[in-house]
Amino acid sequence: MNNIIFLNQNVQVQHLLSSMITPELSMGKIFNILCELVSSLEDAISFMETVEDENHERIQSKQSALENAELLLKHLTKQYQEAEENGTYDDSYRICSDCKNVMTEGYCIDGGFEHYCSDACLEKNMTKVHYNYLYNNGEGDSYYTSWTE
């Protein structure tokens, strides 16, 4: 029974995400919005727990919203990865070459041969000195950018 509920929920989430994507609201922008929502909800829950808010319904409500936002992020990430594998992504995001996370900004190496979402992922694969050599004071094919604007 739980598998049926999960499959139905999965189809509903995919339909919701597909209907949200427009030229003005790319997959990358949706991803950024959801990341900001998750962060805000985590902060709100943490604050409410710190001040020992006695209204447990408010905390549960925020935790439920957080779970839903995380579910949307999970499905969106899966959709991104499938779109990249199929060559059908909308150019508003990339997949990190190291950790495989979705990224809407980060390092583009050798004109897109590799992408890294953070300094940590970049430095697992090359030194900052090597990156700066490839960057070549803005004249090279390696740079830091955002794909959502």
C-alpha positions in Angstrom: 0.0 0.0 0.0 2.8 2.4 0.9 4.4 1.8 -2.5 1.2 2.8 -4.3 0.9 6.0 -2.3 4.6 6.8 -3.0 4.2 6.2 -6.7 1.0 8.3 -6.9 2.8 11.1 -4.9 5.8 10.7 -7.3 3.6 11.2 -10.3 1.9 14.2 -8.7 5.2 15.9 -7.9 6.5 15.3 -11.4 3.3 16.8 -12.9 3.6 19.8 -10.6 7.2 20.4 -11.5 6.5 20.1 -15.2 3.6 22.6 -15.0 5.8 25.1 -13.1 8.5 25.3 -15.8 8.0 28.3 -18.1 10.5 30.5 -20.1 10.3 33.0 -17.1 10.7 30.3 -14.5 13.4 27.8 -15.5 14.3 24.6 -13.7 17.3 26.4 -12.2 15.2 29.2 -10.8 12.7 26.7 -9.3 15.7 24.9 -7.7 17.0 28.2 -6.2 13.5 29.1 -4.9 13.2 25.7 -3.2 16.7 25.8 -1.7 15.9 29.2 -0.2 12.5 27.9 1.1 14.2 24.9 2.7 16.8 27.1 4.3 14.2 29.5 5.7 12.1 26.7 7.1 15.1 25.1 8.7 16.0 28.4 10.3 12.4 29.0 11.5 12.1 25.5 13.0 15.5 25.9 14.7 14.5 29.3 16.2 11.2 28.0 17.4 12.9 25.0 19.1 15.5 27.3 20.6 12.9 29.6 22.2 10.9 26.6 23.2 7.8 27.7 21.4 4.9 25.9 23.1 2.8 26.0 20.0 3.7 22.5 18.7 1.2 22.8 15.9 3.2 25.7 14.4 6.4 23.6 14.6 4.7 20.6 13.1 3.3 22.8 10.3 6.7 24.1 9.4 8.3 20.6 9.6 5.6 19.4 7.2 6.3 22.3 4.8 10.0 21.5 5.1 9.4 17.8 4.2 7.3 18.8 1.2 10.0 21.3 0.0 12.7 18.6 0.4 10.5 16.1 -1.5 10.2 18.6 -4.4 13.9 19.2 -4.3 14.6 15.5 -4.4 12.3 15.0 -7.4 13.6 18.1 -9.2 17.2 16.8 -8.8 16.1 13.5 -10.3 14.5 15.3 -13.1 17.6 17.4 -13.7 19.8 14.4 -13.8 17.5 12.6 -16.3 17.3 15.7 -18.5 21.0 16.0 -18.6 21.5 12.3 -19.4 18.9 12.7 -22.3 20.4 16.0 -23.4 17.1 17.9 -22.8 18.0 20.2 -20.0 17.0 23.9 -20.3 20.5 25.5 -19.8 19.6 27.0 -16.4 21.6 24.5 -14.4 24.4 22.0 -14.5 25.4 18.8 -12.6 28.5 19.0 -10.5 31.2 16.8 -12.1 32.4 15.8 -8.6 29.4 15.4 -6.2 26.7 15.1 -8.9 24.5 17.7 -7.2 22.4 20.2 -9.2 24.0 23.6 -9.5 22.7 26.9 -10.8 26.0 28.6 -10.3 29.6 27.4 -10.0 32.8 26.8 -11.8 32.8 26.0 -15.5 36.1 24.4 -16.6 37.4 24.3 -20.1 34.3 25.7 -21.7 32.0 23.3 -20.0 34.0 20.1 -20.0 33.7 20.0 -16.2 31.5 21.8 -13.7 32.0 22.2 -9.9 29.5 23.5 -7.5 31.9 24.6 -4.7 35.5 25.3 -3.8 35.6 21.9 -2.1 34.5 20.0 -5.2 36.9 22.1 -7.4 39.8 21.5 -5.1 39.2 17.7 -5.1 40.0 17.8 -8.8 42.5 20.6 -9.2 44.4 23.2 -7.2 43.4 26.8 -7.1 46.7 27.6 -8.8 45.7 25.3 -11.7 42.2 26.9 -11.9 43.7 30.4 -11.9 46.0 29.3 -14.7 42.9 28.1 -16.7 41.0 31.3 -15.8 43.8 33.4 -17.2 42.5 36.7 -15.8 39.1 36.2 -17.4 40.6 35.4 -20.8 40.5 31.6 -20.5 37.7 29.1 -21.0 37.4 28.5 -17.2 35.3 30.8 -15.0 32.7 31.1 -12.2 29.2 31.8 -13.4 25.5 31.6 -12.8 23.2 29.8 -15.3 19.9 31.2 -14.0 20.2 34.8 -15.3 
